[in-house]
Amino acid sequence: MRKQCEGGAQWIPACLLQIEPGQVVRTALGSKHTSQMINAALRLPKQNADLITEEGLKTLGIKTTQNPKPLAAQGFQVDDKLITFPAKSLSQPDIFYGPAKQNIQKRRSIAQQLQKVWRKPQDLDAASWNLHNVTFSKPVSIEKMHILAMYGCYGALEEKATEITIKDVVGAMGAALLKHNIGQLATEPGGMRRADNIAFGRALKSWFTDVHNTKDGCSLIVLLFTKPVKWVADKNGSPKTKVKVVDDQHMSNLALKVNLKMGGDNHWLDAAKFNAYLGGRKDETIVLGADVAHPGSGTVEGVPSVACIVGSVDNRFMKYLGSMRLQAGGQEKIKEEHMFSMMKERFQAWKDNNNGRLPKRVLFYRDGVSESQFPQCIDLEIPGIVKAHTELNNKKPDPELKITFVVVTKRHHTRFYAIHKSQSYETVEKRNGVKQPPYVNGNLKPGLLVDDYVTTPTGVNFFLQSHCAIKGTARSAHYHVLKDGIGLGKDSLTEVTMMLCYAFGRATKGVSYVAPAYIADRLCDRGSVWLRDFRLNTPAKYKLPKDLAGDDWPYDWPALDPKTGVAWEFKDRVVYWKHKMAERISQDTSVWGENYSIDPMSERLNPWHPNLDNGMFWM
């Protein structure tokens, strides 16, 4: 180890060093340690609270028999008990589906036949519902499913493949799609083929070409897909899903995902309540979510971050189309030109679905930003929204444009615990396939709203626990309102946010934070999947050069900082180099595909195939 001291550098042999326990590990953990870490983190609320009030406070010297207490000598007075305060509870939104398949009236549209899902008290406690006897609120139409099966795709059932054939899978999946009113599926499947696992990538590419050249439609089911399969499919423009031979409920869940990928809506929320909370202007409102995903620990310098924005296209706020860009690795703020171009795409998509008019109200949820970065959102990202809107409005600012910008954070250390059993709910677990007796979980019921006492003293902010924690202690999302140009106010904004937590069409439950931001996070994950091979095998030309710190630039870049006109500091050179690498990687077809346009003025700058633009293929 190299230790810097007054006399210069000293090198200490590793054999003389001892690692102190309790240190933070900043590299990737192995599977064993990851599993142990997760199990340690999945503590129920009582265990978690006891660790804070006992071990934690003793470690900090707050709970001690020593007199005077160490912190008291420094002028601090800290209570050794958790604080208790009143909180609010928001009702879960009503969920609407179409009627059961056999009850559909053909002369009326599905929108005219929507029915509210009845939920038992235990369903409300779990913030969930099921797909029994319902059809999707806006089902899509598909013609035929095309099947490509990998050898080994049946797993433990592979030896019985003669009994469980591809046609059996098609039959089960087709029945599930029809049950939920997805199209008029042909009784015979489209193309079916087995692929050698070793040459699966080549088989997949050629098969996409064959499918596109048929007249059978382009709906695709891939058995046992893997992450590389997703990248090949996205570049070649083919929606897909995962199929196993399992029960009806699982097939219904797969049908739910197929409908999303193909551009449909699975359920709708209460339109009248949405309109009331949005001041009667929901038809003029676009809801957006944004996030940035960064390279993981241990990756080489130069691997870019993935920035994404998703936006609604109608007044149901269930369908969110997306935009994606690469930017400098580790940079949280969305690059200004990316913010402009992605917002331009999202406004254009909304305009295309709303008779050529632009939205007047923008409700924007930004994920992943820390409090120290709030000024960047105000100074750079909000102006980017305005600039994109102005560009599409014949380059004229719209005086009626109103923007509400909300940041959602999840990585905080605030936890809330129930005081009485009535505030919590029972949980039933299975161990070795056997149901265990129910026990009181200790987490608060979904709908918890805390907008006072422990919130940030400056600015409008609130905690909202919209979900039911499956395991461990629930963590509420913390929302910070940086700007409320729409004028929703805290009451309406919290209600709208609660409703949008139930707009995550991929699941039949409320999610832990607002759906637009969650969907943007999922799209970022998809971009990270595409970069996986690049991260693991980064070419030398994309690695940080050793001579970057030298006096001479080895590249065709300015020797002086264009903003300040002075010589670059080393850290500034690294940041500038990361920006350039992100640009080069996005233009490298071997990494980012052939669909990304290198023209910054292009109307479309996304890396996936254009025929995927109208659906949430990443869901």
N, C-alpha and C positions, 0 to 999 in steps of 0.2 A: 504494500500500500504506500502511496506517495503522500507524505504529510508536509504541508508548508509551514515553516516557522521563520523566526527572525533571521536565522543564519542561512536561510535558503531551504531547498527541498531536502527532505530526509526520506529514505526508503526503508520501510520496516518489513522484515520477512513475514510471510503469511503464518508461519508456524508459531509466531509470537503473538498472534492476534486472537481475540475471542469475541464472537458475535454476541452482543447483548440480546436477550429475549425481548419479544414484543415489537420488533422492528417491522416497518411496512415493507412488503415485497413489491417491487415495481416491475418485475419481469413476469412473463407468462408462467402460470403454475402448471404442474403436471396434473393428470386426471385424478390421481389419488388425493393430492392436496386440495384440488378444486372441489372435490366431493366433500372433503372434511370441512372446508370453509363454508360451503353452502349449508351443510347440516348444522354447523355452529351458528349460522345466521338465522336459521329457521326456528327461532325461539318464540313461544307463545307470549302474549302480552305480559302475563304475570311474571314469567321467568325474566323477561326483558326488563321490566320495572324493578324487580328485585336486584338484578345486577347493577342497575343505576344507583338505587338507594343504599345498597350495601357495599358491594365491591368498588363501584365507581367513586362514591363519595368518600370512602375510606382512603382510596388511592390518592384522591385530591386533597386529603387532609381536612375535609369538611366534617366528616362524621368520625370523631375521635374522642378518647377519654382524656387526651392531653389538655392541659389547662395552663395558659390560654391556648386556644386553637391557633394553628399556624397562620391561617388567613386573617383571623381577627387581629393579630399583631400588625398586619399590613393595612388595617382599616376596612376590611371586607366583612360584611355580615351576610352569610348564606344559610338559608333554611336547609335542613337535612331531610325534608319531605317534598314530594311532588306537589305542585300547586293544583288547586281545584277551582274551576270557574264554569259558568254557564255557557252552553253552546247551542247552536241551532240545528235543525234537521230539515233537509229538503226532500220532498216527495220524489219518488222515481217516476220518470215519464211513462205515459201509456205507450204500448207497442202495438202497431197495426200490421196485420197480414191480410192476404186474400183468403176467401173461404176455402174449405176443403174441396178437392178436385171435383168430387161428385156433386157439390152444391153450387158450382159456378153457373151463373145465368149468362148464356152466350150473347144475349142481346144487350147486355150492359158491360161497360168496361170494368176491369179489375179495380180501378181507382174508385168506382162507385159502389163497390161491394166490400170494401175493407172492413175488417172486424178487429176490435180490440182484443188482445190476448188476455184471457183470464189467468191470473197467477195466484197460487196458494200462498199463505203467509210464509212458508218456508222458502218458496221461490223468491219472494220479496227480500227475505233475509239474505239470500244468496245472490241477489241482484241478477237473476237469470230467468230464462223461460225455455221452452222446447219447441220443436217443429212438428209436433203431433197435430194432424188434421188441419194443416194450413198450407196455403200456396204463397209464393213470393209476391210482394206488392207490385213489382215491375219485372216480370220474367222475360228472359230473352228467348229467341228462337234459334235453334241449331238444327242442322240437317243430319249429319252422321258423325259418329265418333270413330276416329282412326286410332288403332292400337299398335303400339310398339312395345313388345315385351322383352326385357332383358332375361337371359338365362340366369336363374337363381332368384327371380323376382318374387317367387312365392315363399321364399324363406324356408321355414320348417315344413311347408306344404309342398315343396318342390317335388318330392317323391310321388305325390298324389296328383301331379299335373295332368295325368290322363283323365282324372275325374273332374278336377277343377280347371276347366279350359278357359281360354281367353273369351270364348263366347259366353261362358257362365258369368264372367266379370261384366261383360257388356250388358247382359241381361239384367243383372242386379243394379248396375249403375243406371241403365236406361229406365228401369222401373222407378228409381228414386227421382230421376229428372222429371218424368211424366207426373209423378205424384205431386210434385211442387209446381206443376204447370210450365215447365221449361220446354217451349217449342213443341213441334210435332216430330219427335224423333223417329227416324226410319227404323223399321223392325230389323233390318239387316245392318250390321256395322259397316263402316268404311274399310279402308285398307287395314289388314292385320299382318304383322310381321314379327319374327323373332330376330334378335340381334345378338351377335357375339359380344360379350362384355369388353373384350380387349379392344375391339374396333368399334365400340359403341358410338363414339363421337362422330366418326365418318359415316356410320349407318344413319345416325340421326340427321345429319346435314342433308344427305341424299334423300332421305325419306321426306323431309320437309319440302324439298323441291318437287318430289312426286305428288305429294298431297296437294300442293298449290296448283299443280297442273291438272287436277281432276275437277269434276263438276260436283263433287260430293260435299262441298263446304270445307271449312278449315278448322273444325272443332277437334281438339286433340286430347286424348287421355294417355298419359305415359305411365306404365307400371314401374313402380320403384324408381322414381326420379331421384337424381342426386344433384348437388349444387352445380357441377359443371354442366349438367343437362339444362338447368335453368338459363345459363348464359348462352348456350347454343340456341335454345328456343327463343330467347328474347331477341337475339340478333337476327334470327330468321323469321320472326313474326308469327309465332305459334303459341296460343294459350294452352295451358296444360294443368293437370292436377295429379294427385296421388291416389292410387286405387289399391285397395286390399279387399279380400273376400271376408267381409265382416258383417255385423248386424245392420238392421235397417236404420238405426239412429246414426251410425257412422256414415252410411251412404247418404243420408239426408244432409249431414254436415259437409260432405264432399259436393253435393248438389248446390249447397249454399255458396261454396267457393267458386264453382263453375259459373254460377249466375253473376257473381261479382266480376270475375275475369272477363266475361263476355259483355260487360257493360250494363247489367241489370241492377235493380235495387232489391234487396232481400226483405227489408221491412221499412216502414215509415213511422215517423213520430207525429205527434199532434200538431197539425198545421196551424190551427187556430191559436194555440198557445205560443208557438213560435212567432206568429204574427204579432200577438199582443206584447210579448217581451221585446220584440224588435221595433216597437212603436208603430205598428201597422205598415211597415215598409219591407217585409221579407221578400217581396218580389223584386226589390231593388238592391238586395244584399248578397254579397259574395262572402263566403267563409273560407279562410285559408289557413294552412298549417305549414310550418317550415322547421327544418332541422339540419344539422351538419354532423356527419359521422367521421371520426378521425381514425388514422391508422392505430392499431393496437400497440401495446408495449413490445419492444424487441424488434420492431420493423426498422428498416434502414431509413436514413434521412432521404427525403425526396418522394416518398410514397404520398400521394395526394389525399386530401380529405374529399368527401362527397357531400355536396350541398343540394338539398331538394326543397321544392315548394309544391304543395298540392292545393287545389282549389275546387270549390263546388261549382256546379254548372246549372243548377236549377234551384227552385224554392223549397225543395225537400231536404237539402243538405245531407244527402246520403251518399252521393257519388262524387268522388274527388279525383280529378285527373292530375297528372303530375309532370314536373320538369326536373331535370337533373343536370348538374355541372360538376366538374372537377376544379378544385382550387388548392392553394398551398397547404401542405400537410400541417395540421395542428391549428389552423386559423379558424376561429369560431365565427367571426363576423362574415356574413356572406359578401363576397367580392362585389363591388358596386356594379360592374357591368353584368355580372351574373344575376344580381338582384333585379336589375332593369329588364334583362332579356327573359328571365323566368316569369316575372310578373306580367310582362307583355303577353307571353304565351297563355298564362292563366286568364287574363282579361279577355283575350281573343277567344278562348274556348267558351267562356261565359257568354260572350257576345254572339257566338255562332249558335248557341242554344237558347237565345232570348231575343229572337227577331231583330238582330243587328244592333241592339242597344247595349250600352255599357252600364255596369252597376254604379249606383250612387253611394252605396254604403259598403264599407270594407271592414270586416271583423277578422283580425289577423292574430293567430296564436303562434308564438315563437318558442320553440323548445331548445333547451341546452345552453341558455345564456346565464352567466353568473351576474350578480349585482354590480360588480365592477365594470361589466361590459354593457350595462343599460345605456350609457351615453352613446355608444356606437350604434345601437338600434335607433335611438332618437335622431342622431345626426346623419346616419348613412342609410339605414334600411327603410325607414319611413319615407324619406325623400325619394328613394328608389321606387316605391309604390306609386307616389304621385307622378313621377317622371314617366313611368310606363303608361299610366292612365292618360296623361296628357298626350303622349305620342299617338295613342289610338283614337283620341278625341280630336282628330284633325290638327294635332299639335297646339291645341288651345286648352289652357287650364280650366277645369270644370269647377265653378264656385260651389256647386252642390255636393262635391265629393267630400264624404266624411269618413274618417278612419279611426277605428278603435284597435289599439295594439296592446296585446296581452302576452306576457312572458310566463311560461309554465316551467317550474323547476321541480325536480324529483329528488335530487341528491342533497337533502338537508337532514338535520338530526333531530327534528321535532317529531315527537310521537304522542298520540293521544290514547288514553286507556279508559275503559268503562269503570264506573264506580259501582253500579248495580247490575245484577244478572239480567234484568229486564232490558238493559241497554245493549246487550250482546245477543248472541244466537248460539244454537247448538251445532256441533260438528260431529259427523259420523265418519270414521275412518275404516279402511280395510287393512288387515294384516294377514299376509299369506292367503288372500282371497276370502277371509272371514270378516264379516262386519263386527266392529267393536261397539260397545255401549256408547251412546251419545254423551258428549260432555260440553260444557259451556266454553266456548272458544276464548272469550275475553276481549276480542276486537269489537269495536263499535259497529253498529249496523250501517249499511250504505246510506249515504245522504248527509253525513256529518259536515257541517259548515262552521268554521271558526273564522270570524272576521273582526275579532277584537282580542284584547288581553295579551296574546302572544304573537301578534302580527308585527310587521315592521312599522315603527312609529311614523315614518314618512311615506306618503303616497298611498293609494288604494291597493290593498292586497288582502288575500284571504286563502285559507286552507280548505280544500274540499276532498272528502273521501267518498268517491262515487261508486266504488267497487266493493266486492266482498273478498277479503284476503283468503286465498286458497290455503296458504301455509304461512306460518310465522306471524309477525306483527305487521298490521296494515300501515302503509306509509301514505299519508295524504299528499296530494299534489298542492304546491304552493303557487298561486297565481298572482302576478304583479301587473297592475294596469299602468302602462307607461303613457298611454294617451287614450282618452275617451271622446274622440271627436263626434261619434254618433250620439253621445249623450245618454247611454243606456242607464248609467247609475249602477251602484253596487247591487241593488236588489234584482234588477232585470238581468244584469250580466251574470250573476251567480246562477240564476235559473236557466239562462241560455246555455251556460257552460255545463250545468248538470245534464241538460237534455242532450248536448253534443257528446257527452261521455257514453251515451247509449246509441250513437250513430256509427259504431264500428261494425260494419255489416258482416265481417268475417266470423263473428262470435254471437252466440245467443245469450249475452250477458253484458252488463255495464263494465267498462274498462276503467283503469286506474287514473287515467287523465284524458283530456279532451281528444276526441277521435281525430280531428284534422291533424293535430301534432303527432299523434300516434301513427297515423297513416303515412305522414312524411318520414317518420322514423323507420317505418317498414321499407319505404322506398330507398332510403339511405342504406339500409341493410342489404338491399338487393344490389346496389352499386358496389358495396364492399365485397359481395360475393364475386362480382365480375373481376374485381382486382385481386382476388385471392392468389391466383397463380403468379401474378406480377409481384405481390408482396413476398411470396416464398422464393421466387427466383428472379430477383430484380437484376436486369441487365446492367453491366458496368457503366454504360453511358448515362444511366439515370441515377447513379450513386454520387454522393457528395464528393467532388474532386478534392484531392489533397492540396492543390495549389490555389484554392479559393481564397486563402488568407494572404496570398502573396500580393506584391505591388502591381503585378501585371495581370489583367483579366485574360483568361484563356478563351473567352467566348466573345461573340459579337454583342456585348452589352455595354452600356455606358460605364465609364470609370468613376463618374461622379453621380451622386444621388440626384435624380432629376427634380425632386421636390425641394431639396435644400441647397443644391449646387456645391456641396462639400464632399470630401472623400468618404467612401463607405466605411462604417464600422464593420467589424467582422460579423456580428450578429445580424446587421442589416443586409450584408452580402448573402448570408444564408437564407434569410426571408425572401429576398429578391430572387435568389436561385430557385427556391421552392415554387415561387409563382411561375417562373419560366418552365420548370419541370412539369408542372400541372398542365400548362398549355401544350407542351410537346407530347405528353402522354395521351391527352385527349385527342390528339391528331394522329396517334399511332394506331393504325387499324388492327394490328396484332394484339393490342391491349384493349382498346375502347371500341373496336368494331368499325364497320364501314358506314354506319348511318349518321354519325356525327358530322355536321357541316363545319368546315374550317372557316367559313365566312361569318364573322361576328354579326353581320347585318341580316343573316338568314332568318327566315320566319320560324325555323325549327332547328334547335340545337341539341336535341336529345339523342342518346346513343342507341335506343332500341328501334326496332323496325316500325315504320309509320303505321302499319295496320294494327298496332297495339295501342295507338294513341287514345282510343275512345273507351278504354276499360281499365280497371285496376288490376292489371296482369300480375303485379307483384304481391297481391293479396291471396 
